């Protein structure tokens, strides 16, 4: 992912996590990654995988598309 895309995805995940009233600890458990890995991805230091995004969307009961950049 480019840095811009990585930031958009990380922001979307953070926004949806806040909207759901859930913690990063809760999400890391749901997705099956460590809190440190999740924080690294949320900081834009590494990429979310497609599997991560699918797991996150399922855990938050949203569409994967809500976590990805939208075309202009």
Jmol script that loads the backbone (N, CA, C; Angstrom):
load data "model"
ATOM      1  N   UNK A   1       0.843  -1.181   0.000  1.00  0.00           N
ATOM      2  CA  UNK A   1       0.000   0.000   0.000  1.00  0.00           C
ATOM      3  C   UNK A   1       0.883   1.237   0.000  1.00  0.00           C
ATOM      4  N   UNK A   2       0.387   2.263  -0.630  1.00  0.00           N
ATOM      5  CA  UNK A   2       1.100   3.531  -0.536  1.00  0.00           C
ATOM      6  C   UNK A   2       0.839   4.123   0.849  1.00  0.00           C
ATOM      7  N   UNK A   3       1.652   5.058   1.229  1.00  0.00           N
ATOM      8  CA  UNK A   3       1.492   5.685   2.537  1.00  0.00           C
ATOM      9  C   UNK A   3       0.128   6.343   2.670  1.00  0.00           C
ATOM     10  N   UNK A   4      -0.343   6.994   1.602  1.00  0.00           N
ATOM     11  CA  UNK A   4      -1.658   7.650   1.651  1.00  0.00           C
ATOM     12  C   UNK A   4      -2.778   6.639   1.839  1.00  0.00           C
ATOM     13  N   UNK A   5      -2.721   5.558   1.105  1.00  0.00           N
ATOM     14  CA  UNK A   5      -3.759   4.517   1.226  1.00  0.00           C
ATOM     15  C   UNK A   5      -3.697   3.889   2.609  1.00  0.00           C
ATOM     16  N   UNK A   6      -2.499   3.626   3.072  1.00  0.00           N
ATOM     17  CA  UNK A   6      -2.312   3.040   4.407  1.00  0.00           C
ATOM     18  C   UNK A   6      -2.949   3.925   5.469  1.00  0.00           C
ATOM     19  N   UNK A   7      -2.770   5.256   5.350  1.00  0.00           N
ATOM     20  CA  UNK A   7      -3.332   6.198   6.318  1.00  0.00           C
ATOM     21  C   UNK A   7      -4.866   6.234   6.241  1.00  0.00           C
ATOM     22  N   UNK A   8      -5.418   6.217   5.029  1.00  0.00           N
ATOM     23  CA  UNK A   8      -6.877   6.215   4.857  1.00  0.00           C
ATOM     24  C   UNK A   8      -7.485   4.971   5.499  1.00  0.00           C
ATOM     25  N   UNK A   9      -6.880   3.820   5.254  1.00  0.00           N
ATOM     26  CA  UNK A   9      -7.391   2.571   5.819  1.00  0.00           C
ATOM     27  C   UNK A   9      -7.270   2.594   7.344  1.00  0.00           C
ATOM     28  N   UNK A  10      -6.126   3.017   7.859  1.00  0.00           N
ATOM     29  CA  UNK A  10      -5.933   3.070   9.309  1.00  0.00           C
ATOM     30  C   UNK A  10      -6.939   4.020   9.957  1.00  0.00           C
ATOM     31  N   UNK A  11      -7.159   5.175   9.342  1.00  0.00           N
ATOM     32  CA  UNK A  11      -8.143   6.128   9.877  1.00  0.00           C
ATOM     33  C   UNK A  11      -9.543   5.537   9.870  1.00  0.00           C
ATOM     34  N   UNK A  12      -9.887   4.831   8.801  1.00  0.00           N
ATOM     35  CA  UNK A  12     -11.214   4.219   8.714  1.00  0.00           C
ATOM     36  C   UNK A  12     -11.400   3.164   9.799  1.00  0.00           C
ATOM     37  N   UNK A  13     -10.371   2.357  10.016  1.00  0.00           N
ATOM     38  CA  UNK A  13     -10.455   1.337  11.074  1.00  0.00           C
ATOM     39  C   UNK A  13     -10.617   2.009  12.429  1.00  0.00           C
ATOM     40  N   UNK A  14      -9.822   3.029  12.699  1.00  0.00           N
ATOM     41  CA  UNK A  14      -9.928   3.745  13.972  1.00  0.00           C
ATOM     42  C   UNK A  14     -11.306   4.377  14.153  1.00  0.00           C
ATOM     43  N   UNK A  15     -11.820   4.998  13.099  1.00  0.00           N
ATOM     44  CA  UNK A  15     -13.141   5.627  13.163  1.00  0.00           C
ATOM     45  C   UNK A  15     -14.228   4.605  13.479  1.00  0.00           C
ATOM     46  N   UNK A  16     -14.183   3.471  12.800  1.00  0.00           N
ATOM     47  CA  UNK A  16     -15.205   2.444  13.019  1.00  0.00           C
ATOM     48  C   UNK A  16     -15.065   1.802  14.398  1.00  0.00           C
ATOM     49  N   UNK A  17     -13.840   1.663  14.862  1.00  0.00           N
ATOM     50  CA  UNK A  17     -13.604   1.121  16.198  1.00  0.00           C
ATOM     51  C   UNK A  17     -14.186   2.053  17.255  1.00  0.00           C
ATOM     52  N   UNK A  18     -13.956   3.343  17.102  1.00  0.00           N
ATOM     53  CA  UNK A  18     -14.520   4.327  18.028  1.00  0.00           C
ATOM     54  C   UNK A  18     -16.043   4.344  17.965  1.00  0.00           C
ATOM     55  N   UNK A  19     -16.570   4.297  16.739  1.00  0.00           N
ATOM     56  CA  UNK A  19     -18.018   4.318  16.553  1.00  0.00           C
ATOM     57  C   UNK A  19     -18.679   3.127  17.263  1.00  0.00           C
ATOM     58  N   UNK A  20     -17.986   1.981  17.235  1.00  0.00           N
ATOM     59  CA  UNK A  20     -18.517   0.766  17.865  1.00  0.00           C
ATOM     60  C   UNK A  20     -18.270   0.748  19.372  1.00  0.00           C
ATOM     61  N   UNK A  21     -17.460   1.695  19.861  1.00  0.00           N
ATOM     62  CA  UNK A  21     -17.163   1.730  21.289  1.00  0.00           C
ATOM     63  C   UNK A  21     -16.294   0.572  21.748  1.00  0.00           C
ATOM     64  N   UNK A  22     -15.415   0.113  20.870  1.00  0.00           N
ATOM     65  CA  UNK A  22     -14.546  -1.029  21.169  1.00  0.00           C
ATOM     66  C   UNK A  22     -13.094  -0.590  21.299  1.00  0.00           C
ATOM     67  N   UNK A  23     -12.309  -1.392  21.982  1.00  0.00           N
ATOM     68  CA  UNK A  23     -10.904  -1.085  22.218  1.00  0.00           C
ATOM     69  C   UNK A  23      -9.995  -1.786  21.209  1.00  0.00           C
ATOM     70  N   UNK A  24      -8.754  -1.325  21.143  1.00  0.00           N
ATOM     71  CA  UNK A  24      -7.791  -2.009  20.284  1.00  0.00           C
ATOM     72  C   UNK A  24      -7.528  -3.422  20.811  1.00  0.00           C
ATOM     73  N   UNK A  25      -7.560  -3.604  22.126  1.00  0.00           N
ATOM     74  CA  UNK A  25      -7.386  -4.946  22.706  1.00  0.00           C
ATOM     75  C   UNK A  25      -8.486  -5.877  22.212  1.00  0.00           C
ATOM     76  N   UNK A  26      -9.721  -5.421  22.258  1.00  0.00           N
ATOM     77  CA  UNK A  26     -10.844  -6.224  21.788  1.00  0.00           C
ATOM     78  C   UNK A  26     -10.665  -6.577  20.316  1.00  0.00           C
ATOM     79  N   UNK A  27     -10.318  -5.578  19.503  1.00  0.00           N
ATOM     80  CA  UNK A  27     -10.184  -5.818  18.073  1.00  0.00           C
ATOM     81  C   UNK A  27      -9.033  -6.772  17.777  1.00  0.00           C
ATOM     82  N   UNK A  28      -7.924  -6.621  18.471  1.00  0.00           N
ATOM     83  CA  UNK A  28      -6.795  -7.518  18.219  1.00  0.00           C
ATOM     84  C   UNK A  28      -7.183  -8.964  18.501  1.00  0.00           C
ATOM     85  N   UNK A  29      -7.968  -9.183  19.533  1.00  0.00           N
ATOM     86  CA  UNK A  29      -8.443 -10.534  19.850  1.00  0.00           C
ATOM     87  C   UNK A  29      -9.364 -11.054  18.753  1.00  0.00           C
ATOM     88  N   UNK A  30     -10.261 -10.201  18.267  1.00  0.00           N
ATOM     89  CA  UNK A  30     -11.202 -10.600  17.224  1.00  0.00           C
ATOM     90  C   UNK A  30     -10.484 -10.946  15.921  1.00  0.00           C
ATOM     91  N   UNK A  31      -9.439 -10.199  15.608  1.00  0.00           N
ATOM     92  CA  UNK A  31      -8.730 -10.359  14.337  1.00  0.00           C
ATOM     93  C   UNK A  31      -7.640 -11.425  14.432  1.00  0.00           C
ATOM     94  N   UNK A  32      -7.167 -11.691  15.646  1.00  0.00           N
ATOM     95  CA  UNK A  32      -6.137 -12.706  15.824  1.00  0.00           C
ATOM     96  C   UNK A  32      -4.721 -12.189  15.610  1.00  0.00           C
ATOM     97  N   UNK A  33      -4.525 -10.895  15.919  1.00  0.00           N
ATOM     98  CA  UNK A  33      -3.179 -10.317  15.871  1.00  0.00           C
ATOM     99  C   UNK A  33      -2.903  -9.686  17.227  1.00  0.00           C
ATOM    100  N   UNK A  34      -1.639  -9.442  17.507  1.00  0.00           N
ATOM    101  CA  UNK A  34      -1.297  -8.836  18.795  1.00  0.00           C
ATOM    102  C   UNK A  34      -1.701  -7.365  18.799  1.00  0.00           C
ATOM    103  N   UNK A  35      -1.832  -6.819  19.991  1.00  0.00           N
ATOM    104  CA  UNK A  35      -2.133  -5.395  20.132  1.00  0.00           C
ATOM    105  C   UNK A  35      -1.016  -4.582  19.487  1.00  0.00           C
ATOM    106  N   UNK A  36       0.218  -5.019  19.665  1.00  0.00           N
ATOM    107  CA  UNK A  36       1.362  -4.309  19.074  1.00  0.00           C
ATOM    108  C   UNK A  36       1.262  -4.279  17.554  1.00  0.00           C
ATOM    109  N   UNK A  37       0.887  -5.405  16.943  1.00  0.00           N
ATOM    110  CA  UNK A  37       0.723  -5.448  15.482  1.00  0.00           C
ATOM    111  C   UNK A  37      -0.399  -4.522  15.041  1.00  0.00           C
ATOM    112  N   UNK A  38      -1.499  -4.537  15.765  1.00  0.00           N
ATOM    113  CA  UNK A  38      -2.628  -3.680  15.421  1.00  0.00           C
ATOM    114  C   UNK A  38      -2.230  -2.212  15.546  1.00  0.00           C
ATOM    115  N   UNK A  39      -1.547  -1.866  16.603  1.00  0.00           N
ATOM    116  CA  UNK A  39      -1.122  -0.465  16.786  1.00  0.00           C
ATOM    117  C   UNK A  39      -0.163  -0.033  15.682  1.00  0.00           C
ATOM    118  N   UNK A  40       0.711  -0.947  15.256  1.00  0.00           N
ATOM    119  CA  UNK A  40       1.640  -0.655  14.165  1.00  0.00           C
ATOM    120  C   UNK A  40       0.877  -0.360  12.875  1.00  0.00           C
ATOM    121  N   UNK A  41      -0.158  -1.147  12.616  1.00  0.00           N
ATOM    122  CA  UNK A  41      -0.977  -0.932  11.417  1.00  0.00           C
ATOM    123  C   UNK A  41      -1.789   0.345  11.532  1.00  0.00           C
ATOM    124  N   UNK A  42      -2.325   0.617  12.711  1.00  0.00           N
ATOM    125  CA  UNK A  42      -3.102   1.842  12.910  1.00  0.00           C
ATOM    126  C   UNK A  42      -2.224   3.085  12.806  1.00  0.00           C
ATOM    127  N   UNK A  43      -0.948   2.948  13.115  1.00  0.00           N
ATOM    128  CA  UNK A  43      -0.002   4.063  13.007  1.00  0.00           C
ATOM    129  C   UNK A  43       0.492   4.243  11.575  1.00  0.00           C
ATOM    130  N   UNK A  44       0.083   3.349  10.675  1.00  0.00           N
ATOM    131  CA  UNK A  44       0.502   3.453   9.284  1.00  0.00           C
ATOM    132  C   UNK A  44       1.906   2.939   9.036  1.00  0.00           C
ATOM    133  N   UNK A  45       2.431   2.171   9.976  1.00  0.00           N
ATOM    134  CA  UNK A  45       3.785   1.652   9.848  1.00  0.00           C
ATOM    135  C   UNK A  45       3.845   0.342   9.069  1.00  0.00           C
ATOM    136  N   UNK A  46       2.717  -0.336   8.953  1.00  0.00           N
ATOM    137  CA  UNK A  46       2.638  -1.559   8.151  1.00  0.00           C
ATOM    138  C   UNK A  46       1.224  -1.687   7.610  1.00  0.00           C
ATOM    139  N   UNK A  47       1.071  -2.586   6.651  1.00  0.00           N
ATOM    140  CA  UNK A  47      -0.206  -2.737   5.954  1.00  0.00           C
ATOM    141  C   UNK A  47      -1.156  -3.701   6.663  1.00  0.00           C
ATOM    142  N   UNK A  48      -2.439  -3.392   6.594  1.00  0.00           N
ATOM    143  CA  UNK A  48      -3.468  -4.367   6.931  1.00  0.00           C
ATOM    144  C   UNK A  48      -3.543  -5.332   5.758  1.00  0.00           C
ATOM    145  N   UNK A  49      -3.735  -6.605   6.038  1.00  0.00           N
ATOM    146  CA  UNK A  49      -3.939  -7.567   4.956  1.00  0.00           C
ATOM    147  C   UNK A  49      -5.414  -7.587   4.591  1.00  0.00           C
ATOM    148  N   UNK A  50      -5.707  -8.177   3.461  1.00  0.00           N
ATOM    149  CA  UNK A  50      -7.108  -8.336   3.058  1.00  0.00           C
ATOM    150  C   UNK A  50      -7.842  -9.163   4.115  1.00  0.00           C
ATOM    151  N   UNK A  51      -7.178 -10.189   4.629  1.00  0.00           N
ATOM    152  CA  UNK A  51      -7.789 -11.021   5.671  1.00  0.00           C
ATOM    153  C   UNK A  51      -8.055 -10.199   6.934  1.00  0.00           C
ATOM    154  N   UNK A  52      -7.101  -9.328   7.300  1.00  0.00           N
ATOM    155  CA  UNK A  52      -7.317  -8.444   8.458  1.00  0.00           C
ATOM    156  C   UNK A  52      -8.570  -7.607   8.266  1.00  0.00           C
ATOM    157  N   UNK A  53      -8.676  -6.975   7.094  1.00  0.00           N
ATOM    158  CA  UNK A  53      -9.820  -6.101   6.834  1.00  0.00           C
ATOM    159  C   UNK A  53     -11.131  -6.872   6.851  1.00  0.00           C
ATOM    160  N   UNK A  54     -11.120  -8.080   6.333  1.00  0.00           N
ATOM    161  CA  UNK A  54     -12.329  -8.920   6.366  1.00  0.00           C
ATOM    162  C   UNK A  54     -12.706  -9.263   7.804  1.00  0.00           C
ATOM    163  N   UNK A  55     -11.722  -9.611   8.611  1.00  0.00           N
ATOM    164  CA  UNK A  55     -11.972  -9.935  10.023  1.00  0.00           C
ATOM    165  C   UNK A  55     -12.459  -8.704  10.794  1.00  0.00           C
ATOM    166  N   UNK A  56     -11.839  -7.569  10.533  1.00  0.00           N
ATOM    167  CA  UNK A  56     -12.243  -6.325  11.201  1.00  0.00           C
ATOM    168  C   UNK A  56     -13.679  -5.975  10.838  1.00  0.00           C
ATOM    169  N   UNK A  57     -13.987  -6.038   9.558  1.00  0.00           N
ATOM    170  CA  UNK A  57     -15.348  -5.730   9.103  1.00  0.00           C
ATOM    171  C   UNK A  57     -16.362  -6.668   9.747  1.00  0.00           C
ATOM    172  N   UNK A  58     -16.031  -7.943   9.795  1.00  0.00           N
ATOM    173  CA  UNK A  58     -16.955  -8.913  10.411  1.00  0.00           C
ATOM    174  C   UNK A  58     -17.125  -8.604  11.905  1.00  0.00           C
ATOM    175  N   UNK A  59     -16.024  -8.340  12.600  1.00  0.00           N
ATOM    176  CA  UNK A  59     -16.091  -8.055  14.034  1.00  0.00           C
ATOM    177  C   UNK A  59     -16.922  -6.812  14.327  1.00  0.00           C
ATOM    178  N   UNK A  60     -16.814  -5.808  13.455  1.00  0.00           N
ATOM    179  CA  UNK A  60     -17.526  -4.554  13.658  1.00  0.00           C
ATOM    180  C   UNK A  60     -18.882  -4.514  12.971  1.00  0.00           C
ATOM    181  N   UNK A  61     -19.220  -5.611  12.291  1.00  0.00           N
ATOM    182  CA  UNK A  61     -20.503  -5.740  11.592  1.00  0.00           C
ATOM    183  C   UNK A  61     -20.704  -4.619  10.577  1.00  0.00           C
ATOM    184  N   UNK A  62     -19.669  -4.434   9.750  1.00  0.00           N
ATOM    185  CA  UNK A  62     -19.718  -3.438   8.683  1.00  0.00           C
ATOM    186  C   UNK A  62     -19.222  -4.080   7.391  1.00  0.00           C
ATOM    187  N   UNK A  63     -19.406  -3.383   6.285  1.00  0.00           N
ATOM    188  CA  UNK A  63     -18.882  -3.850   5.002  1.00  0.00           C
ATOM    189  C   UNK A  63     -17.397  -3.518   4.905  1.00  0.00           C
ATOM    190  N   UNK A  64     -16.624  -4.397   4.293  1.00  0.00           N
ATOM    191  CA  UNK A  64     -15.194  -4.153   4.087  1.00  0.00           C
ATOM    192  C   UNK A  64     -14.992  -2.831   3.364  1.00  0.00           C
ATOM    193  N   UNK A  65     -15.876  -2.505   2.448  1.00  0.00           N
ATOM    194  CA  UNK A  65     -15.757  -1.266   1.668  1.00  0.00           C
ATOM    195  C   UNK A  65     -15.706  -0.021   2.544  1.00  0.00           C
ATOM    196  N   UNK A  66     -16.255  -0.091   3.752  1.00  0.00           N
ATOM    197  CA  UNK A  66     -16.215   1.045   4.656  1.00  0.00           C
ATOM    198  C   UNK A  66     -14.802   1.304   5.185  1.00  0.00           C
ATOM    199  N   UNK A  67     -13.914   0.357   4.980  1.00  0.00           N
ATOM    200  CA  UNK A  67     -12.544   0.478   5.480  1.00  0.00           C
ATOM    201  C   UNK A  67     -11.538   0.801   4.391  1.00  0.00           C
ATOM    202  N   UNK A  68     -11.997   0.946   3.167  1.00  0.00           N
ATOM    203  CA  UNK A  68     -11.094   1.153   2.048  1.00  0.00           C
ATOM    204  C   UNK A  68     -11.349   2.504   1.375  1.00  0.00           C
ATOM    205  N   UNK A  69     -10.331   3.022   0.678  1.00  0.00           N
ATOM    206  CA  UNK A  69     -10.508   4.308  -0.008  1.00  0.00           C
ATOM    207  C   UNK A  69     -11.584   4.222  -1.078  1.00  0.00           C
ATOM    208  N   UNK A  70     -12.284   5.310  -1.242  1.00  0.00           N
ATOM    209  CA  UNK A  70     -13.337   5.387  -2.259  1.00  0.00           C
ATOM    210  C   UNK A  70     -12.801   6.132  -3.470  1.00  0.00           C
ATOM    211  N   UNK A  71     -13.132   5.671  -4.684  1.00  0.00           N
ATOM    212  CA  UNK A  71     -12.673   6.386  -5.878  1.00  0.00           C
ATOM    213  C   UNK A  71     -13.282   7.787  -5.941  1.00  0.00           C
ATOM    214  N   UNK A  72     -12.570   8.683  -6.541  1.00  0.00           N
ATOM    215  CA  UNK A  72     -13.030  10.084  -6.641  1.00  0.00           C
ATOM    216  C   UNK A  72     -13.994  10.246  -7.764  1.00  0.00           C
TER     217      UNK A  72
END
end "model"
wireframe off; spacefill off
backbone 0.3
color backbone group
